[in-house]
């Protein structure tokens, strides 16, 4: 493994930011550290950078134990959420800062800065100051500055959080392409699930200072390993007694379950015969929200609220309308594990996944 954290613990007073954290990362991978606020994501990043010291445990970078190595000797580039550009230095000077610290000659610095400006798509802007740039441009400059000293590892702390939604989507694609060109091992912190799923090779999910699950985005979505992951990923609905639903029988005393929108098929009544109608629930539409590529439907099944998706090209639904809902599968959740349960009326060929 190129990066290894072994049994890392870190507390701030009574708050446990890292609780026996261990994981490894292969060289050249782009990793998303995903979790809710206060789950320990940024603490992990800062310990890797040497900006925080762990209370116990070991950190290895490319086989080197770096516990006592200062930040500037770890070969790390760090991109902060707030850009952290020097306001009174122009773009050229901001990018060149680390190279000057390394005492590189002027010709090398000039060539390196020009190459980085081309890489981040900002040629010709070297004389501008941060206040003259858009949020997206400032973040690109921040990335160029982090890359200037040719780091072995790139760390990004919620790099798109301060940028508006449209530009954020564009920058995700750009970051993925840039990392692919450079083939530099990178870790970025985010609380945005869509961002992590779209950009990362692998996702590390954190919760209350612990690692909940590590895997590629598809595996994380389809095979949650803990109750937290099952409920955290996607727009999940938690129900307390899944045995009341058609096609499901309570197992082993566990009655709580998680249902995701992609597990649900919503049908308008009166549109013709419905396959598996005997396995469908009678429901009432309580809320409709447009989500760009579909409608998000909140429906009520005998007091149980279920959230599902409804296609744009289907006949419109209205609030208060009676509908038929087919729940294809769900996750049963216990204290420390999850189990997939498929509606017994369905064949494997009838299931669909995200």
C-alpha positions in Angstrom: 0.0 0.0 0.0 1.2 3.5 -0.8 -0.5 5.1 2.2 -1.2 3.3 5.4 -2.9 4.4 8.6 -2.6 1.9 11.4 -4.7 2.1 14.6 -4.9 5.9 14.6 -6.5 7.7 17.6 -7.0 11.4 18.0 -9.1 13.3 20.6 -9.9 16.9 21.1 -10.8 17.1 24.8 -13.6 14.6 25.3 -14.4 14.5 21.5 -13.0 11.4 19.8 -12.2 12.6 16.2 -10.4 9.3 15.2 -11.2 6.0 16.9 -8.8 3.2 15.9 -8.7 4.3 12.3 -6.9 1.9 9.9 -6.9 1.7 6.1 -4.6 1.5 3.1 -4.6 3.3 -0.2 -2.9 2.1 -3.4 -0.7 4.5 -5.5 -2.4 6.6 -8.1 -5.9 6.3 -6.7 -8.4 9.1 -6.1 -10.1 8.5 -2.8 -13.2 10.2 -1.4 -13.4 10.6 2.4 -17.2 10.8 2.8 -19.2 11.3 6.0 -21.4 13.8 7.9 -20.0 16.8 9.7 -18.0 15.9 12.7 -17.3 12.4 11.5 -13.5 12.8 11.5 -12.8 13.3 7.7 -10.8 16.5 7.9 -8.9 15.2 11.0 -7.6 12.3 9.0 -6.5 14.6 6.2 -4.7 17.0 8.6 -2.9 14.1 10.3 -1.7 12.8 6.9 -0.4 16.3 6.2 1.3 16.6 9.5 -0.9 19.5 10.5 -2.3 17.5 13.4 -0.4 14.9 15.4 -2.3 11.6 16.2 -2.4 10.6 19.9 -1.4 7.0 19.0 -1.0 4.9 15.9 1.3 5.0 12.8 1.2 6.7 9.4 3.2 5.4 6.5 3.7 7.2 3.2 5.3 5.1 0.5 6.7 2.7 3.1 8.1 5.5 5.3 7.0 6.0 8.9 6.2 9.8 9.0 4.9 10.2 12.5 7.7 12.6 13.4 8.2 14.0 9.9 7.3 17.7 9.6 4.7 18.8 7.0 7.2 20.3 4.5 9.2 17.0 4.4 6.2 14.7 3.7 5.9 15.6 0.0 2.2 16.6 0.3 0.2 19.2 -1.6 -2.8 20.6 0.3 -5.8 22.4 -1.2 -8.0 24.1 1.4 -11.8 24.6 1.2 -11.3 28.4 1.5 -8.6 28.5 -1.2 -6.1 30.1 1.3 -4.6 32.2 -1.6 -2.3 35.1 -0.6 -4.6 38.1 -1.4 -1.7 40.5 -2.1 0.1 38.2 -4.4 -0.9 37.7 -8.0 -1.7 34.3 -9.6 2.0 33.9 -10.7 3.3 34.6 -7.2 0.8 32.4 -5.5 1.6 29.4 -7.7 5.4 30.1 -7.5 5.4 30.4 -3.7 6.3 26.8 -2.9 9.0 26.7 -5.6 10.6 29.8 -4.2 10.7 28.1 -0.8 12.5 25.2 -2.5 14.9 27.8 -3.9 14.3 26.9 -7.5 15.9 29.2 -10.1 13.8 31.8 -11.9 13.8 30.0 -15.3 12.6 26.8 -13.7 9.8 28.6 -11.8 8.7 30.5 -14.9 8.4 27.3 -17.0 6.7 25.4 -14.1 4.1 28.1 -13.5 3.3 28.4 -17.2 2.9 24.7 -17.5 0.6 24.6 -14.4 -1.5 27.5 -15.7 -2.1 25.5 -18.9 -2.9 22.4 -16.9 -5.6 24.1 -14.8 -7.0 26.1 -17.8 -5.9 29.6 -16.8 -3.2 30.6 -19.3 -2.8 34.4 -19.5 -4.1 35.1 -16.0 -0.8 35.1 -14.1 -1.0 38.9 -13.4 -4.4 38.9 -11.9 -5.1 38.9 -8.1 -7.4 36.6 -6.3 -10.1 39.2 -5.9 -10.2 39.5 -9.7 -11.0 35.8 -10.1 -14.2 33.7 -9.9 -14.5 31.1 -7.2 -13.8 28.3 -9.7 -10.7 30.1 -11.0 -9.4 30.7 -7.4 -9.8 27.0 -6.7 -7.9 26.1 -9.8 -5.1 28.4 -8.7 -5.1 26.8 -5.3 -4.7 23.4 -7.0 -1.9 24.7 -9.2 -0.1 26.1 -6.1 -0.4 22.7 -4.3 0.9 20.9 -7.4 3.8 23.3 -8.1 6.4 21.6 -5.8 5.6 18.2 -7.4 4.1 16.5 -4.4 3.8 12.7 -4.0 0.3 13.0 -2.4 -2.5 15.6 -3.0 -5.0 16.3 -0.2 -8.1 18.4 -0.8 -10.4 19.5 2.0 -13.9 20.0 0.6 -12.4 21.7 -2.5 -15.8 22.6 -4.0 -17.8 23.6 -1.0 -17.5 27.3 -1.5 -18.4 27.2 -5.2 -21.9 27.4 -6.7 -23.6 24.3 -7.8 -23.2 24.7 -11.6 -19.5 25.4 -11.4 -19.0 22.7 -8.8 -20.3 20.1 -11.3 -17.9 21.3 -14.0 -15.0 21.3 -11.6 -15.7 17.7 -10.5 -15.1 16.5 -14.1 -12.1 18.8 -14.5 -10.5 17.4 -11.2 -11.1 13.8 -12.3 -9.4 14.5 -15.7 -6.6 16.4 -14.1 -5.8 13.7 -11.6 -5.9 11.1 -14.4 -3.3 13.1 -16.3 -1.0 13.5 -13.4 -1.5 10.0 -11.9 -1.0 11.5 -8.5 -2.4 9.7 -5.4 -5.1 12.0 -4.1 -7.6 12.2 -1.2 -10.5 14.6 -1.0 -12.9 15.2 1.8 -16.5 15.8 1.1 -20.0 15.4 2.7 -21.6 15.4 -0.8 -22.5 11.8 -1.8 -23.0 12.7 -5.4 -19.6 14.3 -5.5 -17.9 11.3 -4.0 -19.7 8.8 -6.2 -19.0 10.7 -9.4 -15.3 11.6 -8.8 -13.7 8.9 -6.5 -12.1 5.6 -7.5 -12.8 4.4 -3.9 -14.8 5.9 -1.0 -14.0 5.7 2.7 -17.1 6.4 4.8 -16.5 7.8 8.2 -18.9 8.2 11.2 -18.2 9.3 14.8 -14.4 8.9 14.2 -14.6 5.4 12.9 -14.4 3.9 9.4 -17.7 2.4 8.5 -16.9 1.0 5.0 -14.3 1.2 2.2 -15.1 0.3 -1.4 -15.7 1.5 -4.9 -18.8 3.7 -5.4 -20.9 0.9 -6.9 -20.1 -1.5 -4.1 -20.8 1.1 -1.5 -24.2 1.8 -3.0 -25.3 -1.8 -3.7 -23.7 -3.5 -0.7 -23.8 -1.4 2.4 -22.0 -3.2 5.2 -23.3 -1.4 8.2 -26.7 0.1 9.2 -25.1 3.6 9.1 -24.0 3.2 5.5 -27.4 1.7 4.5 -29.1 4.8 5.8 -26.5 7.4 4.9 -26.1 6.7 1.2 -28.9 7.9 -1.0 -32.3 9.2 0.1 -33.2 6.4 2.3 -36.4 5.8 4.2 -36.2 3.9 7.6 -39.3 1.9 8.6 -39.8 0.2 11.9 -41.8 -2.9 10.9 -41.0 -4.1 7.4 -43.1 -7.3 8.1 -46.2 -5.3 7.4 -45.2 -4.8 3.8 -46.3 -7.2 1.1 -43.7 -9.8 0.0 -41.6 -9.5 3.2 -41.6 -11.6 6.4 -39.8 -10.5 9.6 -36.6 -12.4 10.2 -34.8 -13.1 13.4 -36.5 -10.5 15.5 -35.1 -7.6 13.5 -37.9 -5.3 12.4 -36.2 -2.1 11.1 -35.4 -1.8 7.5 -34.1 0.8 5.0 -35.7 1.4 1.7 -34.1 3.5 -1.1 -35.9 5.2 -3.9 -34.3 2.9 -6.5 -35.9 -0.1 -4.8 -39.4 1.2 -5.4 -41.7 1.1 -8.5 -44.5 3.6 -8.5 -47.6 2.9 -10.7 -50.5 5.1 -11.6 -53.9 3.3 -11.3 -56.0 2.9 -14.4 -53.1 2.7 -16.9 -53.7 -0.9 -17.7 -52.8 -4.3 -16.1 -49.8 -4.2 -13.7 -47.4 -7.1 -13.3 -47.0 -8.2 -9.7 -50.1 -6.2 -8.7 -50.8 -8.7 -5.9 -47.4 -7.8 -4.4 -48.1 -4.0 -4.6 -49.0 -1.7 -1.8 -52.0 0.6 -1.9 -50.6 4.1 -1.3 -51.5 7.8 -1.4 -49.3 10.5 -2.8 -48.4 13.0 -0.1 -45.7 15.1 -1.7 -44.2 15.6 -5.2 -40.9 17.3 -5.9 -39.2 17.8 -9.2 -35.6 16.5 -9.2 -34.5 17.3 -12.8 -34.4 13.8 -14.2 -37.4 12.5 -12.3 -40.1 13.3 -9.7 -39.5 12.5 -6.1 -42.7 11.0 -4.7 -43.5 10.8 -1.0 -46.3 8.3 -0.6 -48.1 6.9 2.4 -48.6 3.2 2.9 -51.0 2.7 5.8 -49.0 5.2 7.9 -45.6 4.3 6.5 -44.0 7.1 4.4 -42.0 5.8 1.4 -39.9 7.9 -0.9 -39.6 6.8 -4.6 -38.8 8.1 -8.1 -41.4 8.6 -10.8 -40.4 9.1 -14.5 -40.8 12.4 -16.2 -42.4 10.9 -19.3 -45.1 9.0 -17.4 -48.6 10.3 -16.9 -48.5 12.9 -14.1 -49.5 12.2 -10.5 -51.1 14.6 -8.1 -51.0 15.0 -4.4 -53.8 13.0 -2.8 -54.0 10.5 -5.6 -54.1 6.7 -4.9 -51.3 4.8 -6.5 -49.8 1.3 -6.5 -46.3 0.9 -5.1 -44.0 -2.2 -5.6 -41.2 -2.5 -3.1 -38.6 -4.7 -4.8 -36.1 -5.1 -2.0 -35.0 -3.5 1.3 -32.1 -3.6 3.7 -32.8 -5.1 7.1 -30.7 -3.3 9.7 -29.4 -4.5 13.1 -27.0 -3.1 15.6 -23.9 -3.8 13.5 -24.9 -5.4 10.2 -27.2 -5.2 7.2 -29.0 -7.9 5.2 -30.6 -7.6 1.8 -34.2 -9.0 1.6 -35.9 -9.3 -1.8 -39.6 -9.3 -2.3 -40.5 -12.9 -2.5 -42.9 -12.2 -5.5 -40.0 -11.2 -7.8 -37.6 -13.2 -9.9 -33.9 -12.1 -10.0 -34.4 -11.0 -13.6 -37.0 -8.4 -12.4 -34.7 -6.6 -10.0 -32.9 -3.4 -11.1 -30.1 -1.6 -9.5 -28.6 1.9 -9.6 
